């Protein structure tokens, strides 16, 4: 599977993506994320993926964050919105 495809799967479905296809340096963070009940509830109750990733702490999950995926899109509005939300925290 292509690395970019795996990154998109992690980004869109972090709680159900197959842990075996994820790079080993991200696996532990993904497991920790899956064990975080507050983040899990946030993911399943919010309709805005940007809002979910604003709650994912880069301090606790330094390798796992949606900013690099979000920044790939042509519109900078979404990316800037996420960085602004993270800056407020």
SEFIZA-3560 file (N, C-alpha, C; in Angstrom, 3 decimals):
REM SEFIZA-3560
<numar><xx>0.842</xx><yy>-1.171</yy><zz>0.000</zz><atom>N</atom></numar>
<numar><xx>0.000</xx><yy>0.000</yy><zz>0.000</zz><atom>CA</atom></numar>
<numar><xx>0.895</xx><yy>1.244</yy><zz>0.000</zz><atom>C</atom></numar>
<numar><xx>0.517</xx><yy>2.233</yy><zz>-0.745</zz><atom>N</atom></numar>
<numar><xx>1.289</xx><yy>3.467</yy><zz>-0.877</zz><atom>CA</atom></numar>
<numar><xx>1.257</xx><yy>4.253</yy><zz>0.442</zz><atom>C</atom></numar>
<numar><xx>2.374</xx><yy>4.872</yy><zz>0.793</zz><atom>N</atom></numar>
<numar><xx>2.500</xx><yy>5.608</yy><zz>2.059</zz><atom>CA</atom></numar>
<numar><xx>1.453</xx><yy>6.701</yy><zz>2.172</zz><atom>C</atom></numar>
<numar><xx>1.223</xx><yy>7.421</yy><zz>1.085</zz><atom>N</atom></numar>
<numar><xx>0.234</xx><yy>8.494</yy><zz>1.111</zz><atom>CA</atom></numar>
<numar><xx>-1.174</xx><yy>7.947</yy><zz>1.362</zz><atom>C</atom></numar>
<numar><xx>-1.471</xx><yy>6.809</yy><zz>0.783</zz><atom>N</atom></numar>
<numar><xx>-2.774</xx><yy>6.181</yy><zz>1.002</zz><atom>CA</atom></numar>
<numar><xx>-2.948</xx><yy>5.780</yy><zz>2.466</zz><atom>C</atom></numar>
<numar><xx>-1.901</xx><yy>5.260</yy><zz>3.057</zz><atom>N</atom></numar>
<numar><xx>-1.937</xx><yy>4.885</yy><zz>4.472</zz><atom>CA</atom></numar>
<numar><xx>-2.144</xx><yy>6.134</yy><zz>5.332</zz><atom>C</atom></numar>
<numar><xx>-1.443</xx><yy>7.213</yy><zz>4.997</zz><atom>N</atom></numar>
<numar><xx>-1.605</xx><yy>8.456</yy><zz>5.761</zz><atom>CA</atom></numar>
<numar><xx>-3.033</xx><yy>8.981</yy><zz>5.692</zz><atom>C</atom></numar>
<numar><xx>-3.666</xx><yy>8.888</yy><zz>4.524</zz><atom>N</atom></numar>
<numar><xx>-5.059</xx><yy>9.317</yy><zz>4.400</zz><atom>CA</atom></numar>
<numar><xx>-5.988</xx><yy>8.421</yy><zz>5.213</zz><atom>C</atom></numar>
<numar><xx>-5.716</xx><yy>7.123</yy><zz>5.215</zz><atom>N</atom></numar>
<numar><xx>-6.528</xx><yy>6.211</yy><zz>6.019</zz><atom>CA</atom></numar>
<numar><xx>-6.412</xx><yy>6.524</yy><zz>7.504</zz><atom>C</atom></numar>
<numar><xx>-5.201</xx><yy>6.793</yy><zz>7.952</zz><atom>N</atom></numar>
<numar><xx>-4.988</xx><yy>7.154</yy><zz>9.353</zz><atom>CA</atom></numar>
<numar><xx>-5.737</xx><yy>8.445</yy><zz>9.670</zz><atom>C</atom></numar>
<numar><xx>-5.639</xx><yy>9.402</yy><zz>8.771</zz><atom>N</atom></numar>
<numar><xx>-6.277</xx><yy>10.701</yy><zz>8.968</zz><atom>CA</atom></numar>
<numar><xx>-7.798</xx><yy>10.588</yy><zz>9.058</zz><atom>C</atom></numar>
<numar><xx>-8.387</xx><yy>9.836</yy><zz>8.151</zz><atom>N</atom></numar>
<numar><xx>-9.845</xx><yy>9.755</yy><zz>8.080</zz><atom>CA</atom></numar>
<numar><xx>-10.454</xx><yy>8.733</yy><zz>9.042</zz><atom>C</atom></numar>
<numar><xx>-9.722</xx><yy>7.658</yy><zz>9.349</zz><atom>N</atom></numar>
<numar><xx>-10.272</xx><yy>6.587</yy><zz>10.192</zz><atom>CA</atom></numar>
<numar><xx>-9.258</xx><yy>6.130</yy><zz>11.241</zz><atom>C</atom></numar>
<numar><xx>-8.815</xx><yy>7.015</yy><zz>12.123</zz><atom>N</atom></numar>
<numar><xx>-7.757</xx><yy>6.630</yy><zz>13.069</zz><atom>CA</atom></numar>
<numar><xx>-8.157</xx><yy>5.527</yy><zz>14.046</zz><atom>C</atom></numar>
<numar><xx>-9.450</xx><yy>5.354</yy><zz>14.271</zz><atom>N</atom></numar>
<numar><xx>-9.876</xx><yy>4.369</yy><zz>15.254</zz><atom>CA</atom></numar>
<numar><xx>-10.176</xx><yy>3.000</yy><zz>14.661</zz><atom>C</atom></numar>
<numar><xx>-10.155</xx><yy>2.886</yy><zz>13.332</zz><atom>N</atom></numar>
<numar><xx>-10.440</xx><yy>1.579</yy><zz>12.728</zz><atom>CA</atom></numar>
<numar><xx>-9.407</xx><yy>1.147</yy><zz>11.696</zz><atom>C</atom></numar>
<numar><xx>-8.444</xx><yy>2.009</yy><zz>11.373</zz><atom>N</atom></numar>
<numar><xx>-7.429</xx><yy>1.636</yy><zz>10.392</zz><atom>CA</atom></numar>
<numar><xx>-6.615</xx><yy>0.446</yy><zz>10.926</zz><atom>C</atom></numar>
<numar><xx>-6.245</xx><yy>-0.448</yy><zz>10.038</zz><atom>N</atom></numar>
<numar><xx>-5.466</xx><yy>-1.634</yy><zz>10.413</zz><atom>CA</atom></numar>
<numar><xx>-4.099</xx><yy>-1.196</yy><zz>10.941</zz><atom>C</atom></numar>
<numar><xx>-3.810</xx><yy>-1.513</yy><zz>12.169</zz><atom>N</atom></numar>
<numar><xx>-2.567</xx><yy>-1.100</yy><zz>12.828</zz><atom>CA</atom></numar>
<numar><xx>-1.340</xx><yy>-1.698</yy><zz>12.139</zz><atom>C</atom></numar>
<numar><xx>-1.516</xx><yy>-2.809</yy><zz>11.448</zz><atom>N</atom></numar>
<numar><xx>-0.390</xx><yy>-3.486</yy><zz>10.802</zz><atom>CA</atom></numar>
<numar><xx>0.108</xx><yy>-2.780</yy><zz>9.544</zz><atom>C</atom></numar>
<numar><xx>-0.694</xx><yy>-1.907</yy><zz>8.952</zz><atom>N</atom></numar>
<numar><xx>-0.243</xx><yy>-1.191</yy><zz>7.756</zz><atom>CA</atom></numar>
<numar><xx>0.384</xx><yy>0.162</yy><zz>8.094</zz><atom>C</atom></numar>
<numar><xx>0.332</xx><yy>0.537</yy><zz>9.363</zz><atom>N</atom></numar>
<numar><xx>0.859</xx><yy>1.823</yy><zz>9.821</zz><atom>CA</atom></numar>
<numar><xx>2.349</xx><yy>1.691</yy><zz>10.109</zz><atom>C</atom></numar>
<numar><xx>3.100</xx><yy>2.742</yy><zz>9.805</zz><atom>N</atom></numar>
<numar><xx>4.530</xx><yy>2.734</yy><zz>10.119</zz><atom>CA</atom></numar>
<numar><xx>4.738</xx><yy>2.498</yy><zz>11.608</zz><atom>C</atom></numar>
<numar><xx>5.792</xx><yy>1.768</yy><zz>11.948</zz><atom>N</atom></numar>
<numar><xx>6.014</xx><yy>1.373</yy><zz>13.341</zz><atom>CA</atom></numar>
<numar><xx>6.187</xx><yy>2.562</yy><zz>14.281</zz><atom>C</atom></numar>
<numar><xx>6.753</xx><yy>3.677</yy><zz>13.813</zz><atom>N</atom></numar>
<numar><xx>6.955</xx><yy>4.813</yy><zz>14.711</zz><atom>CA</atom></numar>
<numar><xx>5.648</xx><yy>5.518</yy><zz>15.055</zz><atom>C</atom></numar>
<numar><xx>4.582</xx><yy>5.240</yy><zz>14.311</zz><atom>N</atom></numar>
<numar><xx>3.278</xx><yy>5.850</yy><zz>14.585</zz><atom>CA</atom></numar>
<numar><xx>2.341</xx><yy>4.871</yy><zz>15.297</zz><atom>C</atom></numar>
<numar><xx>2.651</xx><yy>3.597</yy><zz>15.251</zz><atom>N</atom></numar>
<numar><xx>1.768</xx><yy>2.583</yy><zz>15.815</zz><atom>CA</atom></numar>
<numar><xx>1.458</xx><yy>2.816</yy><zz>17.292</zz><atom>C</atom></numar>
<numar><xx>2.468</xx><yy>3.120</yy><zz>18.086</zz><atom>N</atom></numar>
<numar><xx>2.244</xx><yy>3.314</yy><zz>19.522</zz><atom>CA</atom></numar>
<numar><xx>1.354</xx><yy>4.522</yy><zz>19.790</zz><atom>C</atom></numar>
<numar><xx>1.576</xx><yy>5.588</yy><zz>19.034</zz><atom>N</atom></numar>
<numar><xx>0.731</xx><yy>6.768</yy><zz>19.202</zz><atom>CA</atom></numar>
<numar><xx>-0.700</xx><yy>6.482</yy><zz>18.779</zz><atom>C</atom></numar>
<numar><xx>-0.860</xx><yy>5.715</yy><zz>17.724</zz><atom>N</atom></numar>
<numar><xx>-2.196</xx><yy>5.358</yy><zz>17.265</zz><atom>CA</atom></numar>
<numar><xx>-2.902</xx><yy>4.490</yy><zz>18.310</zz><atom>C</atom></numar>
<numar><xx>-2.182</xx><yy>3.591</yy><zz>18.927</zz><atom>N</atom></numar>
<numar><xx>-2.746</xx><yy>2.759</yy><zz>19.994</zz><atom>CA</atom></numar>
<numar><xx>-3.145</xx><yy>3.629</yy><zz>21.181</zz><atom>C</atom></numar>
<numar><xx>-2.279</xx><yy>4.577</yy><zz>21.563</zz><atom>N</atom></numar>
<numar><xx>-2.607</xx><yy>5.498</yy><zz>22.653</zz><atom>CA</atom></numar>
<numar><xx>-3.837</xx><yy>6.333</yy><zz>22.315</zz><atom>C</atom></numar>
<numar><xx>-3.921</xx><yy>6.780</yy><zz>21.081</zz><atom>N</atom></numar>
<numar><xx>-5.077</xx><yy>7.567</yy><zz>20.646</zz><atom>CA</atom></numar>
<numar><xx>-6.353</xx><yy>6.733</yy><zz>20.771</zz><atom>C</atom></numar>
<numar><xx>-6.284</xx><yy>5.501</yy><zz>20.365</zz><atom>N</atom></numar>
<numar><xx>-7.455</xx><yy>4.624</yy><zz>20.435</zz><atom>CA</atom></numar>
<numar><xx>-7.885</xx><yy>4.351</yy><zz>21.869</zz><atom>C</atom></numar>
<numar><xx>-6.973</xx><yy>4.459</yy><zz>22.795</zz><atom>N</atom></numar>
<numar><xx>-7.290</xx><yy>4.242</yy><zz>24.210</zz><atom>CA</atom></numar>
<numar><xx>-7.828</xx><yy>5.494</yy><zz>24.897</zz><atom>C</atom></numar>
<numar><xx>-7.746</xx><yy>6.621</yy><zz>24.240</zz><atom>N</atom></numar>
<numar><xx>-8.228</xx><yy>7.884</yy><zz>24.797</zz><atom>CA</atom></numar>
<numar><xx>-9.726</xx><yy>8.003</yy><zz>24.531</zz><atom>C</atom></numar>
<numar><xx>-10.517</xx><yy>7.774</yy><zz>25.561</zz><atom>N</atom></numar>
<numar><xx>-11.968</xx><yy>7.740</yy><zz>25.412</zz><atom>CA</atom></numar>
<numar><xx>-12.528</xx><yy>9.109</yy><zz>25.019</zz><atom>C</atom></numar>
<numar><xx>-11.957</xx><yy>10.181</yy><zz>25.557</zz><atom>N</atom></numar>
<numar><xx>-12.445</xx><yy>11.522</yy><zz>25.211</zz><atom>CA</atom></numar>
<numar><xx>-12.242</xx><yy>11.828</yy><zz>23.728</zz><atom>C</atom></numar>
<numar><xx>-11.055</xx><yy>11.504</yy><zz>23.214</zz><atom>N</atom></numar>
<numar><xx>-10.809</xx><yy>11.732</yy><zz>21.795</zz><atom>CA</atom></numar>
<numar><xx>-11.681</xx><yy>10.834</yy><zz>20.918</zz><atom>C</atom></numar>
<numar><xx>-11.880</xx><yy>9.618</yy><zz>21.366</zz><atom>N</atom></numar>
<numar><xx>-12.726</xx><yy>8.696</yy><zz>20.611</zz><atom>CA</atom></numar>
<numar><xx>-14.157</xx><yy>9.224</yy><zz>20.535</zz><atom>C</atom></numar>
<numar><xx>-14.679</xx><yy>9.684</yy><zz>21.659</zz><atom>N</atom></numar>
<numar><xx>-16.021</xx><yy>10.261</yy><zz>21.665</zz><atom>CA</atom></numar>
<numar><xx>-16.090</xx><yy>11.506</yy><zz>20.790</zz><atom>C</atom></numar>
<numar><xx>-15.067</xx><yy>12.330</yy><zz>20.858</zz><atom>N</atom></numar>
<numar><xx>-15.018</xx><yy>13.537</yy><zz>20.038</zz><atom>CA</atom></numar>
<numar><xx>-15.027</xx><yy>13.179</yy><zz>18.558</zz><atom>C</atom></numar>
<numar><xx>-14.260</xx><yy>12.184</yy><zz>18.182</zz><atom>N</atom></numar>
<numar><xx>-14.187</xx><yy>11.773</yy><zz>16.782</zz><atom>CA</atom></numar>
<numar><xx>-15.546</xx><yy>11.309</yy><zz>16.268</zz><atom>C</atom></numar>
<numar><xx>-16.249</xx><yy>10.531</yy><zz>17.078</zz><atom>N</atom></numar>
<numar><xx>-17.514</xx><yy>9.970</yy><zz>16.624</zz><atom>CA</atom></numar>
<numar><xx>-18.711</xx><yy>10.922</yy><zz>16.799</zz><atom>C</atom></numar>
<numar><xx>-18.559</xx><yy>11.975</yy><zz>17.575</zz><atom>N</atom></numar>
<numar><xx>-19.679</xx><yy>12.893</yy><zz>17.769</zz><atom>CA</atom></numar>
<numar><xx>-19.561</xx><yy>14.173</yy><zz>16.943</zz><atom>C</atom></numar>
<numar><xx>-18.387</xx><yy>14.514</yy><zz>16.486</zz><atom>N</atom></numar>
<numar><xx>-18.230</xx><yy>15.720</yy><zz>15.682</zz><atom>CA</atom></numar>
<numar><xx>-18.368</xx><yy>15.391</yy><zz>14.199</zz><atom>C</atom></numar>
<numar><xx>-18.912</xx><yy>16.320</yy><zz>13.452</zz><atom>N</atom></numar>
<numar><xx>-19.024</xx><yy>16.131</yy><zz>12.012</zz><atom>CA</atom></numar>
<numar><xx>-17.895</xx><yy>16.827</yy><zz>11.271</zz><atom>C</atom></numar>
<numar><xx>-17.074</xx><yy>17.549</yy><zz>12.005</zz><atom>N</atom></numar>
<numar><xx>-15.988</xx><yy>18.325</yy><zz>11.402</zz><atom>CA</atom></numar>
<numar><xx>-14.644</xx><yy>17.699</yy><zz>11.787</zz><atom>C</atom></numar>
<numar><xx>-13.976</xx><yy>17.092</yy><zz>10.819</zz><atom>N</atom></numar>
<numar><xx>-12.682</xx><yy>16.447</yy><zz>11.079</zz><atom>CA</atom></numar>
<numar><xx>-11.649</xx><yy>17.450</yy><zz>11.573</zz><atom>C</atom></numar>
<numar><xx>-11.781</xx><yy>18.698</yy><zz>11.117</zz><atom>N</atom></numar>
<numar><xx>-10.868</xx><yy>19.754</yy><zz>11.566</zz><atom>CA</atom></numar>
<numar><xx>-11.011</xx><yy>19.979</yy><zz>13.070</zz><atom>C</atom></numar>
<numar><xx>-12.247</xx><yy>19.959</yy><zz>13.534</zz><atom>N</atom></numar>
<numar><xx>-12.489</xx><yy>20.159</yy><zz>14.958</zz><atom>CA</atom></numar>
<numar><xx>-11.858</xx><yy>19.016</yy><zz>15.761</zz><atom>C</atom></numar>
<numar><xx>-12.005</xx><yy>17.798</yy><zz>15.281</zz><atom>N</atom></numar>
<numar><xx>-11.401</xx><yy>16.665</yy><zz>15.990</zz><atom>CA</atom></numar>
<numar><xx>-9.894</xx><yy>16.844</yy><zz>16.114</zz><atom>C</atom></numar>
<numar><xx>-9.226</xx><yy>17.185</yy><zz>15.010</zz><atom>N</atom></numar>
<numar><xx>-7.774</xx><yy>17.313</yy><zz>15.052</zz><atom>CA</atom></numar>
<numar><xx>-7.299</xx><yy>18.514</yy><zz>15.855</zz><atom>C</atom></numar>
<numar><xx>-8.180</xx><yy>19.441</yy><zz>16.129</zz><atom>N</atom></numar>
<numar><xx>-7.795</xx><yy>20.549</yy><zz>17.007</zz><atom>CA</atom></numar>
<numar><xx>-7.665</xx><yy>20.073</yy><zz>18.453</zz><atom>C</atom></numar>
<numar><xx>-8.299</xx><yy>18.950</yy><zz>18.792</zz><atom>N</atom></numar>
<numar><xx>-8.222</xx><yy>18.381</yy><zz>20.137</zz><atom>CA</atom></numar>
<numar><xx>-7.065</xx><yy>17.405</yy><zz>20.308</zz><atom>C</atom></numar>
<numar><xx>-6.483</xx><yy>16.950</yy><zz>19.216</zz><atom>N</atom></numar>
<numar><xx>-5.370</xx><yy>16.004</yy><zz>19.293</zz><atom>CA</atom></numar>
<numar><xx>-4.099</xx><yy>16.774</yy><zz>19.646</zz><atom>C</atom></numar>
<numar><xx>-3.595</xx><yy>16.529</yy><zz>20.823</zz><atom>N</atom></numar>
<numar><xx>-2.435</xx><yy>17.250</yy><zz>21.338</zz><atom>CA</atom></numar>
<numar><xx>-1.153</xx><yy>16.819</yy><zz>20.628</zz><atom>C</atom></numar>
<numar><xx>-0.438</xx><yy>17.795</yy><zz>20.098</zz><atom>N</atom></numar>
<numar><xx>0.841</xx><yy>17.487</yy><zz>19.467</zz><atom>CA</atom></numar>
<numar><xx>1.890</xx><yy>17.128</yy><zz>20.514</zz><atom>C</atom></numar>
<numar><xx>1.645</xx><yy>17.521</yy><zz>21.733</zz><atom>N</atom></numar>
<numar><xx>2.554</xx><yy>17.163</yy><zz>22.826</zz><atom>CA</atom></numar>
<numar><xx>2.458</xx><yy>15.666</yy><zz>23.139</zz><atom>C</atom></numar>
<numar><xx>1.239</xx><yy>15.140</yy><zz>23.161</zz><atom>N</atom></numar>
<numar><xx>1.037</xx><yy>13.727</yy><zz>23.460</zz><atom>CA</atom></numar>
<numar><xx>1.157</xx><yy>12.836</yy><zz>22.225</zz><atom>C</atom></numar>
<numar><xx>0.879</xx><yy>13.406</yy><zz>21.065</zz><atom>N</atom></numar>
<numar><xx>0.922</xx><yy>12.657</yy><zz>19.809</zz><atom>CA</atom></numar>
<numar><xx>1.763</xx><yy>13.426</yy><zz>18.785</zz><atom>C</atom></numar>
<numar><xx>3.069</xx><yy>13.515</yy><zz>18.998</zz><atom>N</atom></numar>
<numar><xx>3.908</xx><yy>14.354</yy><zz>18.121</zz><atom>CA</atom></numar>
<numar><xx>4.008</xx><yy>13.851</yy><zz>16.679</zz><atom>C</atom></numar>
<numar><xx>3.900</xx><yy>12.560</yy><zz>16.456</zz><atom>N</atom></numar>
<numar><xx>3.996</xx><yy>12.029</yy><zz>15.095</zz><atom>CA</atom></numar>
<numar><xx>2.631</xx><yy>11.865</yy><zz>14.440</zz><atom>C</atom></numar>
<numar><xx>1.611</xx><yy>11.911</yy><zz>15.262</zz><atom>N</atom></numar>
<numar><xx>0.252</xx><yy>11.677</yy><zz>14.767</zz><atom>CA</atom></numar>
<numar><xx>-0.558</xx><yy>12.960</yy><zz>14.887</zz><atom>C</atom></numar>
<numar><xx>-0.687</xx><yy>13.636</yy><zz>13.801</zz><atom>N</atom></numar>
<numar><xx>-1.561</xx><yy>14.803</yy><zz>13.768</zz><atom>CA</atom></numar>
<numar><xx>-1.989</xx><yy>15.061</yy><zz>12.334</zz><atom>C</atom></numar>
<numar><xx>-3.098</xx><yy>15.675</yy><zz>12.188</zz><atom>N</atom></numar>
<numar><xx>-3.670</xx><yy>15.879</yy><zz>10.863</zz><atom>CA</atom></numar>
<numar><xx>-3.149</xx><yy>17.084</yy><zz>10.118</zz><atom>C</atom></numar>
<numar><xx>-2.298</xx><yy>17.888</yy><zz>10.737</zz><atom>N</atom></numar>
<numar><xx>-1.854</xx><yy>19.130</yy><zz>10.101</zz><atom>CA</atom></numar>
<numar><xx>-1.152</xx><yy>18.891</yy><zz>8.769</zz><atom>C</atom></numar>
<numar><xx>-0.333</xx><yy>17.852</yy><zz>8.684</zz><atom>N</atom></numar>
<numar><xx>0.377</xx><yy>17.620</yy><zz>7.425</zz><atom>CA</atom></numar>
<numar><xx>-0.569</xx><yy>17.164</yy><zz>6.319</zz><atom>C</atom></numar>
<numar><xx>-1.622</xx><yy>16.440</yy><zz>6.668</zz><atom>N</atom></numar>
<numar><xx>-2.602</xx><yy>16.028</yy><zz>5.665</zz><atom>CA</atom></numar>
<numar><xx>-3.465</xx><yy>17.216</yy><zz>5.258</zz><atom>C</atom></numar>
<numar><xx>-3.912</xx><yy>17.983</yy><zz>6.222</zz><atom>N</atom></numar>
<numar><xx>-4.753</xx><yy>19.138</yy><zz>5.938</zz><atom>CA</atom></numar>
<numar><xx>-4.018</xx><yy>20.144</yy><zz>5.068</zz><atom>C</atom></numar>
<numar><xx>-2.729</xx><yy>20.295</yy><zz>5.325</zz><atom>N</atom></numar>
<numar><xx>-1.958</xx><yy>21.288</yy><zz>4.578</zz><atom>CA</atom></numar>
<numar><xx>-1.735</xx><yy>20.887</yy><zz>3.119</zz><atom>C</atom></numar>
<numar><xx>-2.067</xx><yy>19.674</yy><zz>2.754</zz><atom>N</atom></numar>
<numar><xx>-1.882</xx><yy>19.214</yy><zz>1.384</zz><atom>CA</atom></numar>
<numar><xx>-2.947</xx><yy>19.778</yy><zz>0.439</zz><atom>C</atom></numar>
<numar><xx>-4.048</xx><yy>20.229</yy><zz>0.993</zz><atom>N</atom></numar>
<numar><xx>-5.146</xx><yy>20.693</yy><zz>0.156</zz><atom>CA</atom></numar>
<numar><xx>-4.903</xx><yy>22.119</yy><zz>-0.313</zz><atom>C</atom></numar>
<numar><xx>-5.448</xx><yy>22.437</yy><zz>-1.470</zz><atom>N</atom></numar>
<numar><xx>-5.218</xx><yy>23.733</yy><zz>-2.102</zz><atom>CA</atom></numar>
<numar><xx>-5.714</xx><yy>24.910</yy><zz>-1.300</zz><atom>C</atom></numar>
<numar><xx>-6.825</xx><yy>24.765</yy><zz>-0.635</zz><atom>N</atom></numar>
<numar><xx>-7.369</xx><yy>25.864</yy><zz>0.146</zz><atom>CA</atom></numar>
<numar><xx>-6.587</xx><yy>26.000</yy><zz>1.443</zz><atom>C</atom></numar>
<numar><xx>-6.074</xx><yy>27.171</yy><zz>1.685</zz><atom>N</atom></numar>
<numar><xx>-5.311</xx><yy>27.377</yy><zz>2.923</zz><atom>CA</atom></numar>
<numar><xx>-6.211</xx><yy>27.726</yy><zz>4.087</zz><atom>C</atom></numar>
<numar><xx>-7.487</xx><yy>27.989</yy><zz>3.822</zz><atom>N</atom></numar>
<numar><xx>-8.401</xx><yy>28.375</yy><zz>4.893</zz><atom>CA</atom></numar>
<numar><xx>-8.476</xx><yy>27.298</yy><zz>5.973</zz><atom>C</atom></numar>
<numar><xx>-8.691</xx><yy>26.050</yy><zz>5.572</zz><atom>N</atom></numar>
<numar><xx>-8.816</xx><yy>24.954</yy><zz>6.537</zz><atom>CA</atom></numar>
<numar><xx>-7.539</xx><yy>24.774</yy><zz>7.335</zz><atom>C</atom></numar>
<numar><xx>-6.425</xx><yy>24.847</yy><zz>6.660</zz><atom>N</atom></numar>
<numar><xx>-5.130</xx><yy>24.702</yy><zz>7.319</zz><atom>CA</atom></numar>
<numar><xx>-4.903</xx><yy>25.828</yy><zz>8.318</zz><atom>C</atom></numar>
<numar><xx>-5.165</xx><yy>27.053</yy><zz>7.904</zz><atom>N</atom></numar>
<numar><xx>-4.980</xx><yy>28.208</yy><zz>8.792</zz><atom>CA</atom></numar>
<numar><xx>-5.937</xx><yy>28.145</yy><zz>9.972</zz><atom>C</atom></numar>
<numar><xx>-7.148</xx><yy>27.669</yy><zz>9.734</zz><atom>N</atom></numar>
<numar><xx>-8.125</xx><yy>27.539</yy><zz>10.806</zz><atom>CA</atom></numar>
<numar><xx>-7.623</xx><yy>26.549</yy><zz>11.855</zz><atom>C</atom></numar>
<numar><xx>-7.076</xx><yy>25.420</yy><zz>11.422</zz><atom>N</atom></numar>
<numar><xx>-6.569</xx><yy>24.431</yy><zz>12.363</zz><atom>CA</atom></numar>
<numar><xx>-5.399</xx><yy>24.990</yy><zz>13.155</zz><atom>C</atom></numar>
<numar><xx>-4.468</xx><yy>25.651</yy><zz>12.485</zz><atom>N</atom></numar>
<numar><xx>-3.323</xx><yy>26.209</yy><zz>13.197</zz><atom>CA</atom></numar>
<numar><xx>-3.760</xx><yy>27.294</yy><zz>14.169</zz><atom>C</atom></numar>
<numar><xx>-4.759</xx><yy>28.076</yy><zz>13.832</zz><atom>N</atom></numar>
<numar><xx>-5.257</xx><yy>29.105</yy><zz>14.742</zz><atom>CA</atom></numar>
<numar><xx>-5.876</xx><yy>28.494</yy><zz>15.978</zz><atom>C</atom></numar>
<numar><xx>-6.635</xx><yy>27.436</yy><zz>15.771</zz><atom>N</atom></numar>
<numar><xx>-7.260</xx><yy>26.745</yy><zz>16.901</zz><atom>CA</atom></numar>
<numar><xx>-6.188</xx><yy>26.168</yy><zz>17.813</zz><atom>C</atom></numar>
<numar><xx>-5.150</xx><yy>25.556</yy><zz>17.244</zz><atom>N</atom></numar>
<numar><xx>-4.070</xx><yy>24.982</yy><zz>18.045</zz><atom>CA</atom></numar>
<numar><xx>-3.263</xx><yy>26.051</yy><zz>18.761</zz><atom>C</atom></numar>
<numar><xx>-3.124</xx><yy>27.219</yy><zz>18.142</zz><atom>N</atom></numar>
<numar><xx>-2.366</xx><yy>28.311</yy><zz>18.750</zz><atom>CA</atom></numar>
<numar><xx>-3.075</xx><yy>28.856</yy><zz>19.984</zz><atom>C</atom></numar>
<numar><xx>-4.402</xx><yy>28.847</yy><zz>19.960</zz><atom>N</atom></numar>
<numar><xx>-5.188</xx><yy>29.342</yy><zz>21.091</zz><atom>CA</atom></numar>
<numar><xx>-4.974</xx><yy>28.485</yy><zz>22.318</zz><atom>C</atom></numar>
<numar><xx>-4.798</xx><yy>27.197</yy><zz>22.129</zz><atom>N</atom></numar>
<numar><xx>-4.654</xx><yy>26.256</yy><zz>23.256</zz><atom>CA</atom></numar>
<numar><xx>-3.370</xx><yy>26.452</yy><zz>23.948</zz><atom>C</atom></numar>
//
